[in-house]
Amino acid sequence: MPVKIRLQRHGKKGKPFYWIVAADARAKRDGRFLEKLGIYNPNTNPATIDINVDNSVKWLENGAQPTDTARAILSYKGVMLKKHLAGGVKKGALTEEQAEEKFNAWLAEKEAKINAKKDGLTKAKEEAKAAALAAEKEVNEKRNAVAVEEAAEEVAEETTEAVAEETAAVEEAPVTEEAPAEEAPVEEAAPEAEASAEETKEEAAE
């Protein structure tokens, strides 16, 4: 029975994720399978891949043929490398310890690259967020400056209008001239009073 390692589609419309399965080549793509080897989720960045390396190597050694996409995923996770190293162990070219050491070194290097990519994506996201915040702050500052300027113009207009109204009211008011104060008439001393005063002086002299 020819066996293929391929992707089986799951998920909803527009956001699919896949199972990596070993299945009969004659079975439908999303039909029955012999073993589930892992998952592949392309909706994340970087893509999420979780695969059973040892079981995948066993299927490959037993003659299973991966599809092009499945081969790329297996190679990305080191399955093809481990199969190659296992072949070298069988031929006596290297020991199992050496093969395991090489595989672990490859995994460490691959993990470092993935982490560097994640860090780069995180940094780029933070920089984009900071730039968006700076742009929003600049827009808000401009908006506030315009609002202050408009408020100042309104106050200036109101002040100008008030001054104009006050000036117009002063110009329209009638000017009232004050009448000069009348001098009080000086009363002339009565002749009788003068005569009595003279008589009083004469009596005092006697």
CORNOR-V794224 format. One record per backbone hydrogen bond with DSSP energy under -0.5 kcal/mol. CO is the residue of the C=O (numbers start at 1). NH is the residue of the N-H. E is the energy in kcal/mol with one decimal. If there is no record, write none. Layout:
# CORNOR-V794224
co: [CO | CO]
nh: [NH | NH]
e: [E | E]
This chain:
# CORNOR-V794224
co: [2 | 3 | 4 | 4 | 5 | 6 | 7 | 8 | 10 | 12 | 15 | 17 | 18 | 19 | 19 | 20 | 20 | 21 | 21 | 22 | 22 | 23 | 24 | 28 | 35 | 35 | 37 | 38 | 39 | 40 | 40 | 41 | 41 | 47 | 48 | 50 | 51 | 52 | 53 | 54 | 55 | 56 | 57 | 58 | 59 | 60 | 64 | 65 | 67 | 68 | 69 | 70 | 71 | 72 | 73 | 74 | 74 | 75 | 78 | 79 | 80 | 81 | 82 | 83 | 84 | 85 | 86 | 87 | 88 | 88 | 88 | 89 | 95 | 96 | 97 | 98 | 99 | 100 | 101 | 102 | 103 | 104 | 105 | 106 | 107 | 108 | 109 | 110 | 111 | 112 | 113 | 114 | 115 | 116 | 117 | 118 | 119 | 120 | 121 | 122 | 123 | 124 | 125 | 126 | 127 | 128 | 129 | 130 | 131 | 132 | 133 | 134 | 135 | 136 | 137 | 138 | 139 | 140 | 141 | 142 | 143 | 144 | 145 | 146 | 147 | 148 | 149 | 150 | 151 | 152 | 153 | 154 | 155 | 156 | 157 | 158 | 159 | 160 | 161 | 162 | 163 | 164 | 165 | 166 | 167 | 168 | 169 | 174 | 175 | 185 | 190 | 191 | 192 | 193 | 194 | 195 | 196 | 197 | 198 | 199 | 200 | 201 | 202]
nh: [25 | 65 | 6 | 23 | 67 | 21 | 9 | 19 | 17 | 15 | 12 | 10 | 40 | 8 | 21 | 37 | 38 | 6 | 23 | 34 | 35 | 4 | 27 | 31 | 22 | 37 | 52 | 20 | 50 | 18 | 42 | 44 | 48 | 49 | 41 | 39 | 53 | 56 | 57 | 58 | 59 | 60 | 61 | 62 | 64 | 63 | 66 | 5 | 71 | 72 | 73 | 74 | 75 | 76 | 77 | 79 | 80 | 78 | 82 | 83 | 84 | 85 | 86 | 87 | 88 | 89 | 90 | 91 | 92 | 93 | 94 | 92 | 99 | 100 | 101 | 102 | 103 | 104 | 105 | 106 | 107 | 108 | 109 | 110 | 111 | 112 | 113 | 114 | 115 | 116 | 117 | 118 | 119 | 120 | 121 | 122 | 123 | 124 | 125 | 126 | 127 | 128 | 129 | 130 | 131 | 132 | 133 | 134 | 135 | 136 | 137 | 138 | 139 | 140 | 141 | 142 | 143 | 144 | 145 | 146 | 147 | 148 | 149 | 150 | 151 | 152 | 153 | 154 | 155 | 156 | 157 | 158 | 159 | 160 | 161 | 162 | 163 | 164 | 165 | 166 | 167 | 168 | 169 | 170 | 171 | 172 | 173 | 176 | 177 | 187 | 194 | 195 | 196 | 197 | 198 | 199 | 200 | 201 | 202 | 203 | 204 | 205 | 206]
e: [-2.4 | -2.4 | -0.7 | -2.9 | -2.2 | -2.7 | -0.5 | -2.5 | -1.8 | -1.6 | -0.9 | -2.9 | -3.0 | -2.8 | -0.7 | -3.3 | -1.4 | -2.4 | -0.6 | -2.8 | -1.7 | -3.0 | -1.9 | -1.4 | -2.8 | -0.6 | -3.0 | -2.9 | -2.0 | -3.0 | -0.6 | -0.8 | -2.3 | -0.6 | -3.2 | -2.7 | -1.0 | -1.9 | -2.4 | -2.0 | -2.0 | -2.1 | -2.6 | -1.5 | -2.6 | -1.5 | -0.6 | -1.6 | -3.0 | -2.0 | -2.0 | -2.7 | -2.7 | -2.0 | -1.7 | -2.5 | -0.6 | -1.1 | -2.4 | -2.2 | -2.0 | -2.7 | -2.5 | -2.0 | -1.8 | -2.0 | -2.1 | -1.7 | -0.6 | -2.2 | -0.8 | -0.8 | -2.4 | -2.8 | -2.5 | -2.6 | -2.4 | -2.6 | -2.2 | -2.2 | -2.5 | -2.5 | -2.2 | -2.6 | -2.8 | -2.1 | -2.0 | -2.3 | -2.7 | -2.3 | -2.2 | -2.5 | -2.9 | -2.4 | -2.4 | -2.8 | -2.8 | -2.6 | -2.4 | -2.5 | -2.8 | -2.4 | -2.4 | -2.7 | -2.6 | -2.3 | -2.4 | -2.6 | -2.5 | -2.5 | -2.7 | -2.5 | -2.3 | -2.5 | -2.5 | -2.4 | -2.5 | -2.7 | -2.6 | -2.5 | -2.3 | -2.6 | -2.5 | -2.6 | -2.4 | -2.5 | -2.3 | -2.3 | -2.4 | -2.6 | -2.6 | -2.7 | -2.7 | -2.6 | -2.6 | -2.4 | -2.5 | -2.4 | -2.6 | -2.5 | -2.5 | -2.4 | -2.2 | -2.1 | -2.3 | -1.9 | -1.3 | -0.6 | -0.5 | -0.7 | -1.5 | -2.0 | -2.2 | -1.6 | -1.8 | -2.1 | -1.8 | -1.6 | -2.0 | -2.2 | -1.6 | -1.5 | -1.8]
